[in-house]
Amino acid sequence: MDLRSIVALVDDEQDGIAACAERGAISHNYNELSDHTFSKDYGKKCRLKSPKKSNGKILTMEMERLTRQEYGFIIAIASGLRSEDPHTQVGAALFERESGRLISSGYNGLSAGTNWVSEFNENRGLKADLIIHAEQNLNFRDPKVEKTLFLTMDPCGSCASLISSPLSNVKEVYSLKEYESDKEKKYQKIFDFYNIKFRRATAKELKNIYAYMNRASVNIDSILSNLT
């Protein structure tokens, strides 16, 4: 998942997004998807300093604390990086809806003990038939616990059905980007039928996620420089 490419698709003017350093406090209806606890975890008004390099010097940039939604997306992104699929890395992160605790994470890939073969790179249809999707690799655990799911890509129809199962008990789904192969948006029909709330990441969320990931990369650069 190339987050920079996702951010590039966002029309800043249309969404009224200012530069990250100029962002104000998030309004009280920010990211409200329902009246539930998980969805009402708004951006806190505390402001954090993010290091940023310029001409070899560390500068700082003000950022808002990650919301639960932004945190969930980052966990999903990190999970997807573990996928051995060089073309499509998909990540998923499952949380308790009430407490916001992480339950499970997953990524698309092959079953344990199975190695990636070069034929998959040339025969995408074969790969699609054999690869296990990120949602299928999740451990949904207790079916009595209501859950919130974060994905780096919209689910296919089969995974949407899995998510909608009463044994999964997922009530909300957040996604970063469209699943381009699903022109019919089967997942949306399934979620609507089972009354599962769905939405994609907003431009504001993407900006804050990108800013935090950039800060993390600067911190890693600093650690590496101290090792040499």
N, C-alpha and C positions, 0 to 999 in steps of 0.2 A: 504494500500500500504506500503510494507516494503522496504524502499529505500535501506537499507543495502543489502538486497538480490539481488536487481537489480545491485548495484555496484559490487557485488561479481561475477556476470556473465560476467563482462567486462574484456577482456584480455588486461591488461595494456601494455604488451610488444608489442602486435600487433598494438595498437593504439598509441604507443610512448608516454605514459603518465608517467610523473615523479610524485614524491610525491607532495602533495598539497603545502607544504611549499617551494618547489623548482620550482614552476611553473613560467614560464616567461610570458611576455606580449603576448596577443593573436595576431596572424598575421592578416593582413588586409582582408584576405578572410575567416576569421573564421565565420562559420554559415551562409555563404551567400547562400541563397536559391533562390533569385531573385534579381532584381534591385530595389525592393521596399523598402520604408523607414523602415518598421517593420523588414524585414529580414536583413537590413544592420546596425542594432544597434549592433556593435561589442563590444567585451569586452573592457572596458576602461582601460588605462594603469595605473590608480591610484591603489594603493595597500592598502588593509585594514588589520587591525590586528584582528585576531580571538582569543578569549580567549579559553584556553584548560587546563583542570585540569590534574595535574600529582603529585601524592603523596600529594594531598590536596592543592597544590599550583597552582595558575593561571599562565599559560604560554601563549605566543602569537604565532600566526602562520599567515603568510602573505597569503592573498587571494585576488583574483581579484574581482572587483565590478561585481555584477550580471548583465548579459546581459538581454535584454528583454525576450529572449527565456527561460533562466533559471528562471527568475521571473515568467513567465507564467506557467512553470511547477510547481513551488512551490505553486502558487495559486490553481492549479488543485489538487495537493496532499492534501492541506489543506481542500479543498472542499470535497474530497472523505472521509476524516476522519469523516464527519458528517453522512455517510451512516449507516443505522441500520443493513445492511447485514454483519454478522460476518465473512463470507467466502470470499466475493469479494467486496471490497470497491473501487468504481471507481469515479473519480472526473473529472470535466471539467471546463475550464475557457475560456471565450470568450472576445476578445479584438477588438477595432477598429484597422484596419490594418494600417492606416496612422498615427494616433496620439499615438497608444499604450495604450489608455485608456481602463480600464476594463469596459465591458458592463454587463456581467452576469456570474454567476458561478452555477454549479449544481452537483448533485451526484445521484447515483442510489439508489432507495428506493421506498417506498410505497406512495400512495397518502395521503395527509394530512388528519388526523383523522382516519387512518387505522393503526392498530397495527401489529407488527411482531408476527407470531405464530410459535410454535415449529415445526409444520409440515413442514415448509419451510426448516428446517435444515436436515430433512430426505428425503424429496421429492424435489430434486433440479430442476426437470423438472417443477413442479408446481410453484416453485419460479421464474423460468425463464419466465414462461408465464405471471406472475402477476406483477413482479417488473418493475418499470419505469426506463429506462436507464438515465445515467447522461446527455447525449446529448439531450434527450427528455425533460429534466427539465430545459433546458436553455431558456432564453428569448432573442430571436434573434433581436427583436425590428425593427429598421428602415431597410427595405430591400435595401435602396439606399446606405447604408454604407458598404463598403467592410470590411471583418472581418478576423481575425486569431484565430484559435481554438487550445487549448492545452488540451490533454487528458492523463490520467494516463494509459490507455490501448487502443489498436487499436479498432476502432468502429466495430460493427456488420454490416451486409449488410443493414439492415433497417435504422440504424442510419446514415450510409454513404449516403443513399439516401436522408435522411432529411437534412444532412449537405450540400448536393449538390443542394438542391432546390434553385431557384432564390430568394425566399423569405428569405432564410438564408443568401445568398450572402457571403459565406465563401470562401476565396481564398487560404488559407494555413492551413494545419493541422500538428501539431506536436504531437507525441505520445511517451510515456515512454517505453512501453513494448508491446509485441505481445499478441493478443487475441488468446489463444491456441485452442479454440473451432472452430475457423474459419480457417481450413486447406487450403481452397481454396482462402483465402485472397480476399473475395468479395469486400471489401472496396477499395482495390487497383484498381480493374477493374473499379469500379464506379468512383473513383477519376480521373483515367486516361482518361476515356471517357469524363468527364466534365472539364478536364484541371484544376483540383485542385491539388496544390503542396502538397506533403506529405513526411515527413521524421521522423525518430525516434531520440531521444536524443543521443548525442554523448557521448563517454566515458569522455571527458573533461568536458562537461556540467554536467554529473552525479557526477563527483568528486567535482565540485564547489558547486552544490546543496547540496550534503551531508555535505560538510564543513560548509556551512552556517546554515544548520539545526542543526548541532552539536553545533555550536556557540550559536544558540538560546536556545538549551537545557541547556547549561552551564549558560547562563544568567538567565534562569528560576530557576535553582538550586540555584543561588546566591540570587535571590529574596526570594525564599522559606526559605533559611537559615536565612535570616534577619527577617522573620516572627516568627521564633521559638525562 
